[in-house]
Amino acid sequence: MLHFPPENIALADRLQRAAFEYFLDYTDARTGLVADTSRAGSPSSIAATGFGLSCYPVAVERGWMRRGDAGHRVLTTLRFLDGSRQGSDRLATGYRGFYFHFLDMRTGERAWNSELSTIDTALLLAGALTAAAYFSGPDPNETEIRSLAARLYERADWAWALNRGDTLTMGWRPPGRFLKHRWRGYSEALLLYVLALGSTSLPIAPENYGAYSVAHEWLTIGGMSHLHAGALFIHLFPHAWIDFRGIGDTGMRAASSDYFANSCRAIALQRAHAEENPHGFSGYCRNLWGFSACHAPKGWMRLRDGRRQRLLGYAARGAPFGADDGTLVPWAPLAGLPFAPDDCLDSLSHLLAHYPALLRDGRLPGGFNPSLPGAGREGWVDDRIVGLDQGLSVMMIENWRSGLIWELTRSIPDFSRGLKRAGFEGGWLTPGAA
């Protein structure tokens, strides 16, 4: 039970519902695919589609949708994914149980010459499994949801994605070329490895997780061990689905920590960087922060104070020790609520009081830069509402409010199996734990 002023709960509810309604406004009715952004002509992002699938249980529990209507939308998506063409050519929807990063909203064909993405497929399948765990009733539609989600997960050939290496590749391009880079070292791929290990059909081995995690970059900050990644989304994406409180792999147990505590520290470090504001950007303070992957202008531009600054375009900004060009993600206080609720509520109040024009249809954009000239204090504001941001906000607000998503995934054997094979112990993974 949350003990916060009613106005804070009401504000969170209003923003959470508006974020969820992105999936009502930007989902194709026939395919169930979700648009990457609100821009006209945007293709679908399979990752945003996965976030959307996870958000329908929240909508039902909050009374925003009827259960049957939400189930129908989930079923539409899963039926399309199950029936869409898997092949090694350039116009397929996927291959080997994986999906291309971006798909045409209406046909499901590969868009933008995108890669067959291992991480984005994991986000999609995590959403399918979460929806299946929620729609657990005897209704024929709910039975079919569970059957389809299981089939989609089981056909993903995780072992193939190793490409005979010791870690998972980031992806593949037709007609037959794996991407050079691999998921090695701390990243959002923590979720990918859990699902790849949890498979009962085509899994990877625990040794592959060891090769991934041995490359983690540990820092000592304030006398404590911290698993470093600059961009905020890296610390948050796996937590949207997995309750890491009190459970740890070998590295975390050695550091007397867990991934949840590590993300709490990451938020504190981001706030400290904004307060220090070493580059003198406008607006930065302990209550205005949020360094993550987002769009911005690119090239040398003149700031409000007359200085020239090189803007990075689309980039993964981070703190500490990450890229910083004055561009912030305004959704950070929403996504950080489970980790630092008091601080994030203060930050949210500050954001809305000082930059009210950020809200469009009740939703926060992908990014903004108050150091750049603009119509108001907000400066430059991204014209995109981003599906990933909206889904992450819905899920994290709900994990703060009720723990619903975490409760669902704790009940999914594939998640717990993957965690145990990765070496996680303790907490809710302990036999008999509540």
C-alpha positions as CSV (number, residue, x, y, z in Angstrom):
1,M,0.0,0.0,0.0
2,L,1.5,3.3,-1.1
3,H,1.6,6.1,1.5
4,F,1.9,9.2,-0.7
5,P,-0.3,12.3,-0.9
6,P,-3.4,11.6,-2.9
7,E,-2.5,14.3,-5.4
8,N,0.8,12.4,-6.2
9,I,-1.2,9.2,-6.8
10,A,-3.7,11.0,-9.0
11,L,-0.9,12.6,-11.1
12,A,0.8,9.3,-11.6
13,D,-2.5,7.7,-12.5
14,R,-3.2,10.4,-15.1
15,L,0.2,10.2,-16.7
16,Q,0.1,6.4,-16.6
17,R,-3.2,6.2,-18.4
18,A,-2.2,8.7,-21.0
19,A,1.0,6.7,-21.7
20,F,-1.0,3.5,-22.0
21,E,-3.4,5.1,-24.5
22,Y,-0.4,5.5,-26.9
23,F,-1.0,1.8,-27.6
24,L,-4.7,2.5,-28.4
25,D,-3.8,5.4,-30.7
26,Y,-0.8,3.9,-32.5
27,T,-1.5,0.2,-33.0
28,D,-2.6,-1.2,-36.3
29,A,-6.0,-2.8,-35.9
30,R,-5.3,-5.7,-38.3
31,T,-1.8,-6.7,-37.3
32,G,-1.7,-5.5,-33.7
33,L,1.8,-4.0,-34.4
34,V,2.7,-0.8,-32.5
35,A,4.3,2.2,-34.1
36,D,7.8,3.1,-33.1
37,T,6.8,6.7,-32.6
38,S,3.9,9.0,-33.1
39,R,5.3,10.5,-36.3
40,A,3.2,9.9,-39.4
41,G,4.4,6.9,-41.4
42,S,6.4,5.4,-38.6
43,P,7.0,1.7,-38.9
44,S,6.3,-0.7,-36.1
45,S,9.0,-1.4,-33.5
46,I,8.8,-5.0,-32.2
47,A,10.2,-3.8,-28.9
48,A,7.4,-1.2,-28.5
49,T,4.9,-4.0,-29.4
50,G,6.3,-6.1,-26.6
51,F,5.9,-3.3,-24.1
52,G,2.4,-2.8,-25.3
53,L,1.5,-6.4,-24.8
54,S,2.7,-6.1,-21.2
55,C,0.6,-3.0,-20.6
56,Y,-2.8,-4.5,-21.4
57,P,-3.0,-6.3,-18.0
58,V,-2.4,-2.9,-16.3
59,A,-5.2,-1.4,-18.3
60,V,-7.6,-4.1,-17.2
61,E,-6.6,-3.9,-13.6
62,R,-6.9,-0.1,-13.6
63,G,-10.3,-0.2,-15.2
64,W,-9.3,1.5,-18.4
65,M,-10.3,-1.4,-20.6
66,R,-12.6,-4.4,-20.4
67,R,-10.8,-7.7,-20.0
68,G,-12.3,-9.1,-23.2
69,D,-11.4,-6.1,-25.3
70,A,-7.8,-6.1,-24.0
71,G,-7.5,-9.9,-24.6
72,H,-8.8,-9.4,-28.2
73,R,-6.1,-6.9,-28.9
74,V,-3.4,-9.2,-27.5
75,L,-4.7,-12.1,-29.5
76,T,-4.7,-10.0,-32.7
77,T,-1.0,-9.3,-32.2
78,L,0.0,-12.9,-31.3
79,R,-2.0,-14.3,-34.2
80,F,-0.3,-12.0,-36.6
81,L,3.2,-12.8,-35.3
82,D,2.5,-16.5,-35.4
83,G,1.2,-16.4,-38.9
84,S,3.6,-13.9,-40.4
85,R,6.3,-15.2,-42.7
86,Q,9.6,-16.4,-41.3
87,G,12.3,-16.5,-44.0
88,S,15.9,-15.4,-44.8
89,D,14.9,-12.9,-47.5
90,R,14.6,-9.1,-47.2
91,L,10.8,-8.9,-47.0
92,A,10.1,-11.5,-44.3
93,T,8.8,-10.6,-40.9
94,G,11.4,-12.7,-39.1
95,Y,13.7,-15.7,-39.2
96,R,14.6,-18.5,-36.8
97,G,11.9,-17.3,-34.4
98,F,13.4,-13.8,-34.2
99,Y,11.9,-10.7,-35.7
100,F,13.3,-7.7,-37.6
101,H,13.6,-4.6,-35.5
102,F,11.2,-2.5,-37.6
103,L,8.2,-3.8,-39.5
104,D,5.7,-2.3,-41.8
105,M,2.7,-1.5,-39.7
106,R,0.2,-3.1,-42.1
107,T,2.1,-5.9,-43.9
108,G,4.6,-6.9,-41.2
109,E,7.4,-6.9,-43.8
110,R,10.8,-5.8,-42.8
111,A,11.2,-2.0,-42.8
112,W,14.2,0.4,-43.0
113,N,16.6,-2.4,-43.9
114,S,16.6,-3.2,-40.2
115,E,18.4,-6.1,-38.6
116,L,16.9,-9.2,-37.2
117,S,17.3,-8.1,-33.6
118,T,18.0,-10.4,-30.6
119,I,17.3,-7.8,-27.9
120,D,14.2,-6.4,-29.5
121,T,12.8,-10.0,-30.1
122,A,13.5,-10.6,-26.4
123,L,11.4,-7.5,-25.4
124,L,8.6,-8.7,-27.7
125,L,8.6,-12.2,-26.3
126,A,8.7,-10.9,-22.7
127,G,5.6,-9.0,-23.5
128,A,3.9,-12.1,-25.0
129,L,4.7,-14.2,-22.0
130,T,3.6,-11.5,-19.6
131,A,0.2,-11.2,-21.3
132,A,-0.2,-14.9,-21.4
133,A,0.5,-15.1,-17.6
134,Y,-2.3,-12.5,-17.0
135,F,-4.9,-14.0,-19.4
136,S,-5.0,-17.2,-17.5
137,G,-8.7,-18.0,-17.6
138,P,-10.7,-20.8,-19.4
139,D,-12.1,-18.4,-22.1
140,P,-11.1,-19.7,-25.5
141,N,-9.4,-16.5,-26.4
142,E,-7.3,-16.6,-23.3
143,T,-6.5,-20.2,-23.9
144,E,-5.3,-19.3,-27.4
145,I,-3.2,-16.4,-26.0
146,R,-1.3,-18.8,-23.8
147,S,-0.8,-21.3,-26.6
148,L,0.4,-18.7,-29.1
149,A,2.8,-17.1,-26.6
150,A,4.3,-20.4,-25.8
151,R,4.7,-21.3,-29.4
152,L,6.4,-18.0,-30.3
153,Y,8.8,-18.3,-27.4
154,E,9.6,-22.0,-28.1
155,R,10.6,-21.3,-31.8
156,A,13.2,-18.7,-31.0
157,D,16.5,-20.4,-31.8
158,W,18.7,-18.8,-29.1
159,A,21.6,-21.2,-29.7
160,W,21.7,-20.2,-33.4
161,A,22.0,-16.5,-32.3
162,L,25.4,-17.4,-30.7
163,N,26.8,-17.9,-34.2
164,R,29.3,-20.4,-32.7
165,G,30.6,-17.9,-30.2
166,D,30.4,-17.7,-26.5
167,T,28.0,-14.7,-26.3
168,L,24.8,-13.7,-28.2
169,T,25.2,-11.7,-31.3
170,M,23.2,-8.4,-31.5
171,G,21.5,-9.5,-34.7
172,W,21.6,-10.8,-38.3
173,R,20.9,-9.4,-41.7
174,P,19.6,-11.2,-44.8
175,P,20.5,-13.1,-46.7
176,G,22.9,-14.5,-44.1
177,R,25.3,-12.2,-42.2
178,F,25.5,-11.9,-38.4
179,L,26.2,-8.4,-37.0
180,K,29.8,-8.0,-35.8
181,H,29.0,-6.9,-32.3
182,R,27.9,-9.2,-29.4
183,W,26.1,-8.7,-26.1
184,R,29.1,-8.8,-23.8
185,G,29.2,-6.8,-20.6
186,Y,26.4,-5.1,-18.6
187,S,23.5,-3.9,-20.8
188,E,19.8,-4.2,-21.3
189,A,20.6,-7.7,-22.7
190,L,20.4,-9.0,-19.1
191,L,16.7,-9.7,-20.0
192,L,17.8,-11.3,-23.3
193,Y,20.1,-13.7,-21.5
194,V,17.4,-14.7,-19.0
195,L,14.9,-15.6,-21.7
196,A,17.6,-17.4,-23.8
197,L,18.6,-19.5,-20.8
198,G,15.0,-20.1,-19.8
199,S,14.0,-21.8,-23.1
200,T,13.2,-25.5,-23.0
201,S,13.5,-25.9,-26.8
202,L,16.6,-24.1,-28.1
203,P,18.4,-22.5,-25.2
204,I,21.9,-21.2,-24.6
205,A,24.1,-22.5,-21.8
206,P,25.0,-21.0,-18.4
207,E,28.5,-20.7,-19.7
208,N,27.3,-18.1,-22.2
209,Y,25.9,-16.0,-19.4
210,G,29.2,-16.3,-17.7
211,A,31.0,-14.9,-20.8
212,Y,28.5,-12.1,-20.9
213,S,28.8,-11.1,-17.2
214,V,32.5,-11.5,-16.8
215,A,32.9,-8.4,-19.0
216,H,30.8,-6.2,-16.6
217,E,32.5,-2.9,-15.7
218,W,32.6,-2.5,-11.9
219,L,33.5,0.9,-10.4
220,T,34.0,1.9,-6.8
221,I,31.9,5.0,-6.1
222,G,31.5,6.3,-2.6
223,G,33.2,3.2,-1.2
224,M,30.6,0.9,-2.9
225,S,30.8,-1.4,-5.9
226,H,28.7,-0.1,-8.7
227,L,28.0,-1.9,-12.0
228,H,28.4,0.9,-14.5
229,A,26.4,1.8,-17.5
230,G,25.8,5.5,-18.4
231,A,22.5,5.4,-20.2
232,L,19.4,5.2,-17.9
233,F,17.5,2.8,-20.0
234,I,20.1,0.1,-19.6
235,H,19.4,0.1,-15.8
236,L,15.7,0.1,-16.3
237,F,14.6,-2.1,-19.2
238,P,15.1,-5.5,-17.5
239,H,13.4,-4.3,-14.4
240,A,10.2,-3.5,-16.3
241,W,9.7,-7.3,-16.2
242,I,11.9,-8.8,-13.6
243,D,11.8,-8.2,-9.8
244,F,15.5,-8.1,-9.0
245,R,15.0,-7.2,-5.4
246,G,16.9,-9.5,-3.1
247,I,18.2,-11.9,-5.9
248,G,21.7,-11.8,-7.3
249,D,24.0,-13.6,-9.7
250,T,27.6,-14.5,-8.8
251,G,28.9,-11.0,-9.4
252,M,26.2,-9.2,-7.5
253,R,26.5,-11.6,-4.5
254,A,30.3,-11.0,-4.5
255,A,29.5,-7.2,-4.3
256,S,26.9,-7.7,-1.6
257,S,24.4,-6.0,-3.9
258,D,21.6,-6.8,-6.4
259,Y,20.5,-5.2,-9.7
260,F,17.7,-3.3,-8.0
261,A,20.1,-1.6,-5.6
262,N,22.4,-1.0,-8.5
263,S,19.7,0.9,-10.4
264,C,18.9,2.9,-7.3
265,R,22.6,4.0,-7.3
266,A,22.4,4.8,-11.0
267,I,19.5,7.2,-10.5
268,A,21.4,8.8,-7.6
269,L,24.5,9.2,-9.8
270,Q,22.4,10.8,-12.6
271,R,20.9,13.3,-10.2
272,A,24.3,14.1,-8.7
273,H,25.7,14.7,-12.2
274,A,22.8,17.1,-13.0
275,E,23.4,19.0,-9.8
276,E,27.1,19.3,-10.5
277,N,26.3,20.3,-14.1
278,P,29.9,20.3,-15.2
279,H,29.1,21.7,-18.6
280,G,26.8,24.5,-17.4
281,F,23.7,23.5,-19.3
282,S,20.3,25.2,-18.6
283,G,18.0,23.8,-16.0
284,Y,20.1,21.0,-14.7
285,C,19.6,20.4,-11.0
286,R,18.9,17.4,-8.7
287,N,15.3,17.6,-9.8
288,L,16.0,17.9,-13.5
289,W,18.0,14.9,-14.9
290,G,17.5,12.0,-17.2
291,F,20.4,10.9,-19.4
292,S,19.5,8.1,-21.8
293,A,19.1,7.2,-25.4
294,C,17.0,9.8,-27.3
295,H,16.9,12.0,-30.4
296,A,18.2,15.6,-30.6
297,P,19.5,17.9,-33.3
298,K,22.9,17.0,-34.7
299,G,25.9,19.3,-35.3
300,W,27.2,22.5,-33.9
301,M,24.5,24.8,-32.6
302,R,24.3,28.0,-30.6
303,L,22.9,27.7,-27.1
304,R,20.7,30.2,-25.4
305,D,23.7,31.7,-23.5
306,G,25.6,32.2,-26.8
307,R,28.0,29.3,-26.5
308,R,28.4,26.9,-29.4
309,Q,27.7,23.2,-28.5
310,R,28.0,20.1,-30.6
311,L,24.6,18.3,-30.5
312,L,24.8,14.5,-30.9
313,G,21.6,13.6,-32.8
314,Y,20.3,10.2,-31.8
315,A,22.7,9.0,-29.1
316,A,22.9,7.2,-25.8
317,R,23.6,9.9,-23.3
318,G,24.6,8.9,-19.8
319,A,25.9,9.8,-16.4
320,P,28.4,9.5,-14.9
321,F,31.1,9.3,-17.7
322,G,28.6,9.4,-20.5
323,A,27.8,11.7,-23.4
324,D,26.0,14.9,-22.4
325,D,25.0,17.7,-24.7
326,G,22.2,19.2,-22.6
327,T,19.5,16.9,-23.9
328,L,17.4,15.1,-21.3
329,V,14.6,12.4,-21.3
330,P,11.6,13.8,-19.5
331,W,10.2,10.3,-18.7
332,A,13.0,9.5,-16.3
333,P,11.1,10.4,-13.1
334,L,8.2,8.1,-14.1
335,A,10.4,5.2,-15.0
336,G,12.4,5.6,-11.8
337,L,9.5,5.5,-9.4
338,P,10.1,2.0,-8.1
339,F,13.7,2.8,-7.2
340,A,13.5,6.3,-5.7
341,P,9.9,7.3,-5.3
342,D,10.3,10.4,-3.2
343,D,13.1,11.8,-5.3
344,C,11.2,10.9,-8.5
345,L,8.0,12.5,-7.4
346,D,9.9,15.7,-6.5
347,S,11.5,15.6,-9.9
348,L,8.2,15.1,-11.7
349,S,6.7,18.0,-9.8
350,H,9.6,20.2,-10.8
351,L,9.5,19.1,-14.4
352,L,5.8,19.8,-14.8
353,A,6.0,23.1,-12.9
354,H,8.9,24.5,-15.0
355,Y,8.3,22.9,-18.4
356,P,4.5,22.4,-18.7
357,A,4.6,22.6,-22.5
358,L,6.3,19.2,-22.6
359,L,3.0,17.4,-22.2
360,R,1.1,16.7,-25.4
361,D,-2.1,14.7,-24.9
362,G,-0.9,14.0,-21.4
363,R,2.3,12.3,-22.7
364,L,5.9,13.2,-22.4
365,P,8.1,13.4,-25.6
366,G,11.2,11.4,-26.3
367,G,13.5,14.2,-25.3
368,F,14.1,17.9,-24.8
369,N,17.0,20.4,-24.5
370,P,16.3,23.5,-22.5
371,S,19.7,24.9,-23.4
372,L,18.7,25.4,-27.0
373,P,16.5,28.3,-28.1
374,G,12.9,27.5,-28.4
375,A,9.4,28.9,-28.0
376,G,9.4,28.5,-24.2
377,R,11.6,27.3,-21.3
378,E,11.5,23.8,-22.8
379,G,13.9,24.9,-25.6
380,W,14.1,22.2,-28.3
381,V,11.4,19.5,-27.9
382,D,11.3,16.3,-29.8
383,D,8.2,16.1,-31.9
384,R,8.0,12.3,-31.3
385,I,6.2,10.5,-28.7
386,V,8.1,7.2,-28.4
387,G,6.4,3.9,-27.9
388,L,9.2,2.4,-25.8
389,D,9.1,5.4,-23.4
390,Q,5.4,5.1,-23.0
391,G,5.4,1.4,-22.3
392,L,8.3,1.7,-19.9
393,S,6.5,4.4,-18.0
394,V,3.2,2.4,-17.7
395,M,5.0,-0.7,-16.5
396,M,7.3,1.1,-14.0
397,I,4.5,3.2,-12.5
398,E,2.6,0.0,-12.1
399,N,5.5,-1.8,-10.5
400,W,5.7,1.1,-8.1
401,R,2.0,1.1,-7.4
402,S,1.1,-2.6,-7.2
403,G,4.0,-4.7,-8.4
404,L,1.6,-6.3,-11.0
405,I,4.2,-7.0,-13.7
406,W,6.7,-8.4,-11.3
407,E,4.0,-10.6,-9.8
408,L,3.1,-11.9,-13.2
409,T,6.7,-12.7,-14.3
410,R,7.5,-14.3,-10.9
411,S,4.8,-16.9,-11.9
412,I,6.3,-17.6,-15.3
413,P,8.6,-20.7,-15.2
414,D,10.6,-19.5,-18.2
415,F,11.7,-16.4,-16.3
416,S,12.6,-18.2,-13.1
417,R,14.3,-21.0,-15.0
418,G,16.4,-18.5,-16.9
419,L,17.4,-16.7,-13.8
420,K,18.5,-19.8,-12.0
421,R,20.5,-21.1,-14.9
422,A,22.2,-17.7,-14.9
423,G,23.2,-18.3,-11.3
424,F,20.7,-16.1,-9.6
425,E,19.8,-17.1,-6.0
426,G,18.0,-15.7,-3.0
427,G,14.8,-13.7,-2.4
428,W,11.7,-14.9,-4.3
429,L,13.8,-17.6,-6.1
430,T,14.3,-19.5,-2.9
431,P,12.0,-22.5,-2.7
432,G,9.0,-21.8,-0.6
433,A,9.5,-18.0,-0.6
434,A,6.4,-15.9,-0.8
